[in-house]
Amino acid sequence: MKRKKLPEGVPEENVYDSTHFLIYLFYAISIAALVWLLVNQN
């Protein structure tokens, strides 16, 4: 995989090659909240 040249002041460790786990956590919480709202309708 070829990487782009980083701008000045951006350290190498700020580059992510895969999806961050917090994105998966956000989707899981969002889906759980949606299901909870749909199940608890009155």
Secondary structure, 3 states (H helix, E strand, C coil): CCCCCCCCCCCHHHCCCCCCHHHHHHHHHHHHHHHHHHHCCC
